[in-house]
Amino acid sequence: MAELLSDAEVTDALTGLPEWRREGAMIVRTVELPTFPDAITVVDRVAEVAEARNHHPDIDIRWRTLTFRCSTHSEGGITDLDVSLAREIDRLAAS
């Protein structure tokens, strides 16, 4: 099981993830893509990674805008699993 990160650890992790912000017990990023199909492609790629890791973000799809929310629900907050997934989402959103 993953361990919850302390507030200081979350703050440190977010310095390396400048597009992400903390909202309570989760980290959140909004991404805007050029087109709706581009947004869905990113969602598909994130879904593949999430399924392989068995760690899934909450994803809100609004036309070309995606909002990702990462939290380890079984632990009740933010863990290294969320930080690692956020890095991967950043990589996929940039490609």
C-alpha positions as a printed NumPy array, in Angstrom:
array([[  0.   ,   0.   ,   0.   ],
       [  1.136,   3.531,  -0.701],
       [  1.729,   5.926,   2.173],
       [  0.247,   9.39 ,   2.335],
       [  2.659,  12.216,   1.639],
       [  3.051,  14.925,   4.252],
       [  2.035,  18.479,   3.392],
       [  5.722,  19.36 ,   2.962],
       [  6.274,  16.376,   0.654],
       [  3.287,  17.359,  -1.485],
       [  4.564,  20.941,  -1.688],
       [  8.01 ,  19.678,  -2.717],
       [  6.521,  17.356,  -5.34 ],
       [  4.453,  20.183,  -6.824],
       [  7.564,  22.309,  -7.38 ],
       [  8.489,  19.744, -10.033],
       [  4.937,  19.777, -11.423],
       [  4.279,  23.472, -12.067],
       [  0.998,  22.893, -13.943],
       [ -0.484,  21.044, -10.971],
       [ -2.117,  22.464,  -7.863],
       [ -3.331,  20.971,  -4.643],
       [ -7.041,  20.884,  -3.923],
       [ -7.599,  19.25 ,  -0.567],
       [ -6.705,  15.57 ,  -0.749],
       [ -5.86 ,  15.605,  -4.461],
       [ -3.615,  17.215,  -7.046],
       [ -5.275,  18.776, -10.069],
       [ -4.255,  19.919, -13.541],
       [ -6.278,  21.348, -16.404],
       [ -5.047,  20.882, -19.965],
       [ -6.438,  22.571, -23.072],
       [ -5.878,  20.826, -26.395],
       [ -6.285,  22.213, -29.931],
       [ -9.271,  20.013, -30.816],
       [-11.769,  17.663, -29.197],
       [-10.214,  14.606, -30.926],
       [ -6.785,  15.661, -29.569],
       [ -8.266,  15.791, -26.066],
       [ -9.771,  12.328, -26.439],
       [ -6.435,  10.976, -27.698],
       [ -4.749,  12.235, -24.52 ],
       [ -7.499,  10.643, -22.416],
       [ -6.98 ,   7.334, -24.25 ],
       [ -3.222,   7.447, -23.618],
       [ -3.682,   8.321, -19.947],
       [ -6.234,   5.504, -19.633],
       [ -3.71 ,   2.965, -20.947],
       [ -1.045,   4.081, -18.471],
       [ -3.534,   4.228, -15.601],
       [ -4.839,   0.752, -16.357],
       [ -1.309,  -0.668, -16.5  ],
       [ -0.528,   0.917, -13.115],
       [ -3.929,   0.083, -11.632],
       [ -4.081,   3.703, -10.486],
       [ -6.698,   5.861, -12.158],
       [ -7.2  ,   9.629, -12.153],
       [-10.581,  11.299, -12.182],
       [-10.941,  12.918, -15.613],
       [-13.373,  15.665, -16.568],
       [-13.783,  16.204, -20.322],
       [-15.19 ,  19.523, -21.542],
       [-14.791,  19.884, -25.31 ],
       [-11.028,  20.613, -25.658],
       [-10.374,  21.006, -21.931],
       [ -9.396,  18.115, -19.678],
       [ -9.11 ,  18.267, -15.914],
       [ -7.18 ,  15.498, -14.177],
       [ -7.54 ,  14.856, -10.455],
       [ -5.161,  12.437,  -8.771],
       [ -5.668,  11.002,  -5.31 ],
       [ -5.12 ,   7.61 ,  -3.772],
       [ -8.654,   7.013,  -2.569],
       [ -7.736,   3.895,  -0.57 ],
       [ -5.306,   6.004,   1.474],
       [ -7.487,   9.101,   1.653],
       [ -5.061,  11.517,   0.019],
       [ -1.958,  12.107,  -2.051],
       [  0.764,   9.472,  -2.369],
       [  3.795,   8.879,  -4.578],
       [  1.454,   7.009,  -6.941],
       [ -0.347,  10.286,  -7.653],
       [  2.86 ,  12.268,  -8.169],
       [  4.198,   9.611, -10.532],
       [  0.933,   9.531, -12.493],
       [  0.904,  13.345, -12.685],
       [  4.384,  13.271, -14.254],
       [  3.161,  10.752, -16.811],
       [  0.062,  12.839, -17.574],
       [  2.344,  15.834, -18.164],
       [  4.436,  13.792, -20.597],
       [  1.393,  12.52 , -22.467],
       [ -0.288,  15.925, -22.623],
       [  2.879,  17.443, -24.121],
       [  3.201,  14.821, -26.882]])
